[in-house]
Amino acid sequence: MKLCLLFELADTVYAADEADLERVEPLGVVTPAPGAPEEVLGVRLFQGKAIPIVDLRRRLGLPPKRPEAHSRMLVARVGGRRVGFLIDKVRGLIRADAGKIQPLPEGPTGQERQLLKGALVLDEGSVGILNPAAAAAPRPAGANSPNPSGRQSAFS
């Protein structure tokens, strides 16, 4: 049985494997990083070290939204370094049987498909499971639109 965190981006629910996360906390003060890719909001101090903050909306091709006072970030350890991911809202933790975690269905396309590592089946439908390593990786050269269709995922 796995513990998964459910979170929202642009009214779409996603999941993250608890094993991939270190913690969830308020976004706090983010300092812009000149020259960083557009999906990197900047850096933030976390436990005495600067970590990059990635805007998951931009990475997934969802409509952008300015961070708010109640914005949260997921902190993940990726390849020996920490990365923060801006999210809209935490929905909660759930326990998922192994049978509820499946390969991605046909719905997600483009960048979204590359940033998800599977689907979590819930009573109300399936949600994508974030792949933090892929989400933290730089966007490939020439990929000027993370979701060329401009539409949200076909999950649910």
C-alpha positions as protocol buffer text, in pm:
chain_id: "A"
residue {
  index: 1
  type: MET
  ca { x: 0 y: 0 z: 0 }
}
residue {
  index: 2
  type: LYS
  ca { x: 131 y: 343 z: -97 }
}
residue {
  index: 3
  type: LEU
  ca { x: 61 y: 678 z: 62 }
}
residue {
  index: 4
  type: CYS
  ca { x: -19 y: 945 z: -200 }
}
residue {
  index: 5
  type: LEU
  ca { x: -69 y: 1318 z: -168 }
}
residue {
  index: 6
  type: LEU
  ca { x: -352 y: 1463 z: -377 }
}
residue {
  index: 7
  type: PHE
  ca { x: -308 y: 1823 z: -492 }
}
residue {
  index: 8
  type: GLU
  ca { x: -470 y: 2064 z: -735 }
}
residue {
  index: 9
  type: LEU
  ca { x: -346 y: 2269 z: -1027 }
}
residue {
  index: 10
  type: ALA
  ca { x: -601 y: 2475 z: -1224 }
}
residue {
  index: 11
  type: ASP
  ca { x: -895 y: 2274 z: -1082 }
}
residue {
  index: 12
  type: THR
  ca { x: -731 y: 1949 z: -1198 }
}
residue {
  index: 13
  type: VAL
  ca { x: -634 y: 1691 z: -936 }
}
residue {
  index: 14
  type: TYR
  ca { x: -294 y: 1523 z: -946 }
}
residue {
  index: 15
  type: ALA
  ca { x: -115 y: 1285 z: -710 }
}
residue {
  index: 16
  type: ALA
  ca { x: 239 y: 1254 z: -580 }
}
residue {
  index: 17
  type: ASP
  ca { x: 388 y: 942 z: -426 }
}
residue {
  index: 18
  type: GLU
  ca { x: 471 y: 1022 z: -65 }
}
residue {
  index: 19
  type: ALA
  ca { x: 804 y: 842 z: -111 }
}
residue {
  index: 20
  type: ASP
  ca { x: 903 y: 1110 z: -367 }
}
residue {
  index: 21
  type: LEU
  ca { x: 829 y: 1399 z: -131 }
}
residue {
  index: 22
  type: GLU
  ca { x: 1015 y: 1541 z: 163 }
}
residue {
  index: 23
  type: ARG
  ca { x: 743 y: 1780 z: 281 }
}
residue {
  index: 24
  type: VAL
  ca { x: 470 y: 2028 z: 192 }
}
residue {
  index: 25
  type: GLU
  ca { x: 493 y: 2381 z: 321 }
}
residue {
  index: 26
  type: PRO
  ca { x: 394 y: 2743 z: 248 }
}
residue {
  index: 27
  type: LEU
  ca { x: 564 y: 2884 z: -60 }
}
residue {
  index: 28
  type: GLY
  ca { x: 717 y: 3175 z: 130 }
}
residue {
  index: 29
  type: VAL
  ca { x: 943 y: 3432 z: -30 }
}
residue {
  index: 30
  type: VAL
  ca { x: 1080 y: 3339 z: -372 }
}
residue {
  index: 31
  type: THR
  ca { x: 1373 y: 3536 z: -513 }
}
residue {
  index: 32
  type: PRO
  ca { x: 1375 y: 3567 z: -894 }
}
residue {
  index: 33
  type: ALA
  ca { x: 1662 y: 3390 z: -1070 }
}
residue {
  index: 34
  type: PRO
  ca { x: 1769 y: 3591 z: -1377 }
}
residue {
  index: 35
  type: GLY
  ca { x: 1820 y: 3373 z: -1682 }
}
residue {
  index: 36
  type: ALA
  ca { x: 1623 y: 3080 z: -1540 }
}
residue {
  index: 37
  type: PRO
  ca { x: 1371 y: 2901 z: -1764 }
}
residue {
  index: 38
  type: GLU
  ca { x: 1021 y: 3051 z: -1755 }
}
residue {
  index: 39
  type: GLU
  ca { x: 884 y: 2761 z: -1549 }
}
residue {
  index: 40
  type: VAL
  ca { x: 1133 y: 2836 z: -1268 }
}
residue {
  index: 41
  type: LEU
  ca { x: 984 y: 3105 z: -1045 }
}
residue {
  index: 42
  type: GLY
  ca { x: 1315 y: 3159 z: -868 }
}
residue {
  index: 43
  type: VAL
  ca { x: 1481 y: 3023 z: -556 }
}
residue {
  index: 44
  type: ARG
  ca { x: 1373 y: 3000 z: -195 }
}
residue {
  index: 45
  type: LEU
  ca { x: 1564 y: 2926 z: 121 }
}
residue {
  index: 46
  type: PHE
  ca { x: 1479 y: 2585 z: 260 }
}
residue {
  index: 47
  type: GLN
  ca { x: 1665 y: 2455 z: 564 }
}
residue {
  index: 48
  type: GLY
  ca { x: 1944 y: 2706 z: 502 }
}
residue {
  index: 49
  type: LYS
  ca { x: 1995 y: 2628 z: 131 }
}
residue {
  index: 50
  type: ALA
  ca { x: 1857 y: 2788 z: -183 }
}
residue {
  index: 51
  type: ILE
  ca { x: 1633 y: 2553 z: -380 }
}
residue {
  index: 52
  type: PRO
  ca { x: 1474 y: 2618 z: -721 }
}
residue {
  index: 53
  type: ILE
  ca { x: 1095 y: 2659 z: -727 }
}
residue {
  index: 54
  type: VAL
  ca { x: 930 y: 2511 z: -1037 }
}
residue {
  index: 55
  type: ASP
  ca { x: 583 y: 2631 z: -1141 }
}
residue {
  index: 56
  type: LEU
  ca { x: 403 y: 2304 z: -1213 }
}
residue {
  index: 57
  type: ARG
  ca { x: 125 y: 2489 z: -1397 }
}
residue {
  index: 58
  type: ARG
  ca { x: 375 y: 2609 z: -1656 }
}
residue {
  index: 59
  type: ARG
  ca { x: 549 y: 2271 z: -1676 }
}
residue {
  index: 60
  type: LEU
  ca { x: 217 y: 2097 z: -1741 }
}
residue {
  index: 61
  type: GLY
  ca { x: 96 y: 2359 z: -1990 }
}
residue {
  index: 62
  type: LEU
  ca { x: -185 y: 2484 z: -1767 }
}
residue {
  index: 63
  type: PRO
  ca { x: -293 y: 2849 z: -1748 }
}
residue {
  index: 64
  type: PRO
  ca { x: -47 y: 3051 z: -1536 }
}
residue {
  index: 65
  type: LYS
  ca { x: -149 y: 3194 z: -1198 }
}
residue {
  index: 66
  type: ARG
  ca { x: 46 y: 3424 z: -970 }
}
residue {
  index: 67
  type: PRO
  ca { x: 138 y: 3271 z: -636 }
}
residue {
  index: 68
  type: GLU
  ca { x: -89 y: 3381 z: -350 }
}
residue {
  index: 69
  type: ALA
  ca { x: -41 y: 3412 z: 25 }
}
residue {
  index: 70
  type: HIS
  ca { x: -183 y: 3060 z: 75 }
}
residue {
  index: 71
  type: SER
  ca { x: 20 y: 2898 z: -207 }
}
residue {
  index: 72
  type: ARG
  ca { x: 201 y: 2578 z: -114 }
}
residue {
  index: 73
  type: MET
  ca { x: 504 y: 2395 z: -244 }
}
residue {
  index: 74
  type: LEU
  ca { x: 593 y: 2030 z: -258 }
}
residue {
  index: 75
  type: VAL
  ca { x: 957 y: 1969 z: -169 }
}
residue {
  index: 76
  type: ALA
  ca { x: 1111 y: 1668 z: -340 }
}
residue {
  index: 77
  type: ARG
  ca { x: 1461 y: 1526 z: -347 }
}
residue {
  index: 78
  type: VAL
  ca { x: 1564 y: 1479 z: -709 }
}
residue {
  index: 79
  type: GLY
  ca { x: 1905 y: 1334 z: -791 }
}
residue {
  index: 80
  type: GLY
  ca { x: 2055 y: 1435 z: -457 }
}
residue {
  index: 81
  type: ARG
  ca { x: 1917 y: 1791 z: -460 }
}
residue {
  index: 82
  type: ARG
  ca { x: 1597 y: 1944 z: -336 }
}
residue {
  index: 83
  type: VAL
  ca { x: 1343 y: 2107 z: -567 }
}
residue {
  index: 84
  type: GLY
  ca { x: 1025 y: 2292 z: -474 }
}
residue {
  index: 85
  type: PHE
  ca { x: 710 y: 2264 z: -688 }
}
residue {
  index: 86
  type: LEU
  ca { x: 444 y: 2534 z: -670 }
}
residue {
  index: 87
  type: ILE
  ca { x: 93 y: 2391 z: -639 }
}
residue {
  index: 88
  type: ASP
  ca { x: -248 y: 2554 z: -600 }
}
residue {
  index: 89
  type: LYS
  ca { x: -390 y: 2349 z: -316 }
}
residue {
  index: 90
  type: VAL
  ca { x: -339 y: 2032 z: -113 }
}
residue {
  index: 91
  type: ARG
  ca { x: -639 y: 1796 z: -117 }
}
residue {
  index: 92
  type: GLY
  ca { x: -507 y: 1543 z: 133 }
}
residue {
  index: 93
  type: LEU
  ca { x: -334 y: 1208 z: 179 }
}
residue {
  index: 94
  type: ILE
  ca { x: -479 y: 874 z: 74 }
}
residue {
  index: 95
  type: ARG
  ca { x: -365 y: 514 z: 101 }
}
residue {
  index: 96
  type: ALA
  ca { x: -366 y: 339 z: -234 }
}
residue {
  index: 97
  type: ASP
  ca { x: -353 y: -34 z: -295 }
}
residue {
  index: 98
  type: ALA
  ca { x: -97 y: -139 z: -557 }
}
residue {
  index: 99
  type: GLY
  ca { x: -382 y: -227 z: -795 }
}
residue {
  index: 100
  type: LYS
  ca { x: -499 y: 136 z: -794 }
}
residue {
  index: 101
  type: ILE
  ca { x: -171 y: 252 z: -950 }
}
residue {
  index: 102
  type: GLN
  ca { x: -170 y: 190 z: -1324 }
}
residue {
  index: 103
  type: PRO
  ca { x: 11 y: 296 z: -1641 }
}
residue {
  index: 104
  type: LEU
  ca { x: -102 y: 624 z: -1795 }
}
residue {
  index: 105
  type: PRO
  ca { x: -415 y: 599 z: -2008 }
}
residue {
  index: 106
  type: GLU
  ca { x: -423 y: 741 z: -2361 }
}
residue {
  index: 107
  type: GLY
  ca { x: -555 y: 1085 z: -2250 }
}
residue {
  index: 108
  type: PRO
  ca { x: -247 y: 1286 z: -2150 }
}
residue {
  index: 109
  type: THR
  ca { x: -40 y: 1421 z: -2438 }
}
residue {
  index: 110
  type: GLY
  ca { x: 286 y: 1606 z: -2497 }
}
residue {
  index: 111
  type: GLN
  ca { x: 473 y: 1743 z: -2200 }
}
residue {
  index: 112
  type: GLU
  ca { x: 207 y: 1634 z: -1953 }
}
residue {
  index: 113
  type: ARG
  ca { x: 261 y: 1270 z: -2049 }
}
residue {
  index: 114
  type: GLN
  ca { x: 636 y: 1305 z: -1992 }
}
residue {
  index: 115
  type: LEU
  ca { x: 588 y: 1458 z: -1646 }
}
residue {
  index: 116
  type: LEU
  ca { x: 358 y: 1186 z: -1515 }
}
residue {
  index: 117
  type: LYS
  ca { x: 470 y: 839 z: -1416 }
}
residue {
  index: 118
  type: GLY
  ca { x: 134 y: 668 z: -1389 }
}
residue {
  index: 119
  type: ALA
  ca { x: -230 y: 704 z: -1292 }
}
residue {
  index: 120
  type: LEU
  ca { x: -398 y: 664 z: -956 }
}
residue {
  index: 121
  type: VAL
  ca { x: -750 y: 525 z: -982 }
}
residue {
  index: 122
  type: LEU
  ca { x: -993 y: 693 z: -743 }
}
residue {
  index: 123
  type: ASP
  ca { x: -1368 y: 648 z: -702 }
}
residue {
  index: 124
  type: GLU
  ca { x: -1428 y: 966 z: -902 }
}
residue {
  index: 125
  type: GLY
  ca { x: -1183 y: 880 z: -1183 }
}
residue {
  index: 126
  type: SER
  ca { x: -809 y: 862 z: -1250 }
}
residue {
  index: 127
  type: VAL
  ca { x: -551 y: 1126 z: -1168 }
}
residue {
  index: 128
  type: GLY
  ca { x: -195 y: 1159 z: -1296 }
}
residue {
  index: 129
  type: ILE
  ca { x: 94 y: 1078 z: -1063 }
}
residue {
  index: 130
  type: LEU
  ca { x: 372 y: 1339 z: -1079 }
}
residue {
  index: 131
  type: ASN
  ca { x: 722 y: 1229 z: -1177 }
}
residue {
  index: 132
  type: PRO
  ca { x: 934 y: 1482 z: -979 }
}
residue {
  index: 133
  type: ALA
  ca { x: 1257 y: 1398 z: -1165 }
}
residue {
  index: 134
  type: ALA
  ca { x: 1096 y: 1471 z: -1501 }
}
residue {
  index: 135
  type: ALA
  ca { x: 921 y: 1783 z: -1370 }
}
residue {
  index: 136
  type: ALA
  ca { x: 1250 y: 1921 z: -1234 }
}
residue {
  index: 137
  type: ALA
  ca { x: 1445 y: 1851 z: -1554 }
}
residue {
  index: 138
  type: PRO
  ca { x: 1499 y: 2138 z: -1796 }
}
residue {
  index: 139
  type: ARG
  ca { x: 1250 y: 2150 z: -2082 }
}
residue {
  index: 140
  type: PRO
  ca { x: 1404 y: 2013 z: -2403 }
}
residue {
  index: 141
  type: ALA
  ca { x: 1546 y: 2273 z: -2642 }
}
residue {
  index: 142
  type: GLY
  ca { x: 1285 y: 2393 z: -2890 }
}
residue {
  index: 143
  type: ALA
  ca { x: 994 y: 2293 z: -2665 }
}
residue {
  index: 144
  type: ASN
  ca { x: 832 y: 2635 z: -2653 }
}
residue {
  index: 145
  type: SER
  ca { x: 491 y: 2506 z: -2544 }
}
residue {
  index: 146
  type: PRO
  ca { x: 467 y: 2245 z: -2269 }
}
residue {
  index: 147
  type: ASN
  ca { x: 120 y: 2135 z: -2387 }
}
residue {
  index: 148
  type: PRO
  ca { x: 77 y: 2212 z: -2758 }
}
residue {
  index: 149
  type: SER
  ca { x: -293 y: 2125 z: -2755 }
}
residue {
  index: 150
  type: GLY
  ca { x: -357 y: 2396 z: -2493 }
}
residue {
  index: 151
  type: ARG
  ca { x: -617 y: 2173 z: -2329 }
}
residue {
  index: 152
  type: GLN
  ca { x: -628 y: 2014 z: -1989 }
}
residue {
  index: 153
  type: SER
  ca { x: -573 y: 1643 z: -1942 }
}
residue {
  index: 154
  type: ALA
  ca { x: -838 y: 1396 z: -2051 }
}
residue {
  index: 155
  type: PHE
  ca { x: -811 y: 1223 z: -1711 }
}
residue {
  index: 156
  type: SER
  ca { x: -1133 y: 1150 z: -1515 }
}
